[in-house]
Amino acid sequence: MSDNNIDNKIMDKILDDIIDEAASIAAEDLGKNMPEPETVVFSKEHEEAMRKLFRKERNKLFFKKVSKYSKRAAVFLLAVIVISGITVFSVEAWRVRVMNFFIEMSETHSDIKFGENSAKSDSYTSDEITLGYIPKGFRLEKRDAKGSMVSLAFKGEEDYFVFSMIDITGSIGIDTENASVKKTEINGQEALFSSNKNINILVWHSENFSYRLSGTVEEDEYTKYFERI
Amino acid sequence: MLLLQIGNPDNRLKAERLYEKYRYLMYSEAYKILQDERLAEDAVQQSFIKIINNLHKIDENNCPRTRNFMVIICVNVAKSMCKKRLYLNKRDDLTDDMDAAEITDTGNDPLDILVDKDSVKQIARAIEALNPIYRDVLLLKRAYGYGPKEIAGLLEIPEETVKKRLARARKALSRVLEKEGII
């Protein structure tokens, strides 16, 4: 590009800027210098025509606003659905991650958390919780409810087990030191089975609660309990 | 929330408020051109039909600027009606040629105004002295921010004519500024 062209462009820009500024002043001056008009009595036809024009425009504006807010409401609803979906998905993903983490760290870890950010359930009593399956020869020894955690202790002739249930936001502690830990599955959900010195522990969770069975009962029996909670 | 916003009693149309404020002025300017009460009323109505959807760039609080805008539109509507009435609605290019001849024939040559002055205010006066045919499109674009297409709609002239007038107005002002040594 030649210097001459650059100069012309600069000059054009300067001229445009000057005109812009001057035009605003001119518009203001022209408005100021207009004489004050006399009051006029408009014809009824004119006033009616103007009313009609504004009414039509107001209606147009009304429907435009209705349409606009309807769209916003729809977007809001969609956002709520999406966010809810994401939350459920995230909690689920988080649980799986925690489970996986636990298995990897099972030699030293002894505490499982299922979701601190989840909505906390109301507290409940031990009377509200029953097991659908109790092995033959076992009887309920003790019921205990504390906040959102319920424990039921069962005792057989030689064996025992304790069933604990806690809100998904709570944590379950298990001793995994020197324990044999493996992943298993209950009702399609990932579960964790730990065995150490004849004490077997099974940890599992549903959507709102996490469960633990600990005792001397075999793994197969544990699975039956959970499947029938 | 929707009902609250829509049902706001103070939610009158901007156009309605402007009508209340400037109807007499618009009528008076239209009447000067048309010399007929009913036609002047028609000019006010037609002006509002044109501007009702083009008020987003108009600041209600700036009275002189807004007042000038309302008058520009109304006067152009009145002129257009007058031309139609007198069967002077010639082809646009022909009209523009006539306009071009008028640019140095207004009796208020911008060059004279700028003889001893070089500030933006004096250039503003030069703009004010331009033939209204050029001045109106220039102000609508430069002072009010409307594009050629919008101006064409507001003044009922082809977009091409708007561009021609803008170019001629600019050229005229450029000559003034060059002569004064400002650019």
Interface residues (C-beta under 8 A of the other chain):
Chain A: M11 I14 L15 I18 I19 D20 E21 A22 A23 S24 I25 A26 A27 E28 D29 L30 G31 K32 M34 E36 P37 E38 T39 V40 F42 S43 E45 H46 A49 M50 L53 F54 E57 R58 L61 F62 K65 V66 Y69
Chain B: M1 L2 Q5 I6 L13 A15 E16 Y19 R23 Y24 L25 Y27 S28 E29 E37 R38 E41 V44 Q45 F48 I49 I52 N62 C63 P64 R65 T66 R67 N68 F69 V71 V120 K121 I123 A124 R125 A126 I127 E128 R135 L138 L139 K141 R142 A143 Y144 R170 L173 S174 L177 I182 I183
